[in-house]
Amino acid sequence: MDKEKIEYHVRGILEAIGEDPDREGLRETPDRVARMLEEVLAGTAYSNHDIAVMFGKTFTSEGSEDIDSAVVMKDITVFSYCEHHLALMYDMRVNVAYIPRGRVLGLSKIARICDMAAKRLQLQERLGRDIAEIISEAAGTPDVGVKISGCHSCMTARGIKNASAVTVTTTFMGAFRSDRELKALVD
């Protein structure tokens, strides 16, 4: 990420909206914004494959080949930024379920995958697909379900200004595509 370029352009935005970027309260704003973007968009530096490798720590799932089993984690909180307006997507809750195929992910890795995939300019629909693809690769399973519900400030704070609107998206891979019981796990 080019922090100097971000600082230059933030200064220009401040000037363009009629602010004085040299006044006391704004003097350090370009640097602050550049550091914030470096943090909240850290996932931009990584492909889905990179994230799967980064957080792909798995453990043997002994004996699970003979039984039906699923790993489900719910209410993972993330936030992201809408690529259309650079607006905050907030109060986002991610539910993830997958069927282990001899290996299970460390639980913290599931939350870390969701967090890193969200640290990009995103669409909620793509975020769900990204998380599902990463979990699939990291856990070595084709069977993954992801549900995301969240608020978008491009809906709540501007435009229609509908403060109570919540967007819900689902992504189903493998057995989750056709099995209603599996789909229900991510609800």
CORUR-V236068 format. One line per field, one symbol per residue. ss: DSSP state (H for helix, E for strand, - for the rest). phi: phi as a letter, one per 20 degrees, with the letter a starting at -180 (. if undefined). burial: b if it has 24 or more other C-alpha atoms within 12 Angstrom, else e. A space follows every 50 residues. Layout:
ss=???
phi=???
burial=???
This chain:
ss=--HHHHHHHHHHHHHH------------HHHHHHHHHHHH-HHHH--HHH HHHH---EEE---HHH----EEEEEEEEEEEE-----EEEEEEEEEEE-- --EEE-HHHHHHHHHHHH--EE-HHHHHHHHHHHHHHHH----EEEEEEE EEHHHH----------EEEEEEEHHHH--HHHHHH--
phi=.effffggffgffgffenedfefgfdgefgffffffffffdgfgfcegfg fffgdefccfdfmffecfbbdcccmfebcbcffeclefdclecddccbdf cnccffgffffffgffffebfcdfffgffgffffggffemcedbccccca dcffdedblflefefcdcccccclfffddfffgffef
burial=eeeeeebeebbeeeeeeeeebeeeeeeebbeebbeebeebbbbbeeebee bbebbbbbeeeeeeeeeeebbbbbebbbbbbbeeeebbbbbbbbbbbbbb bebbbebebbbbbbbbbbbbbbbbbbbbbbbbbbbbbbbbbbbbbbbbbb bbbbbeeeeeeeeeeebbbbbbbeebeeeeebbebbb
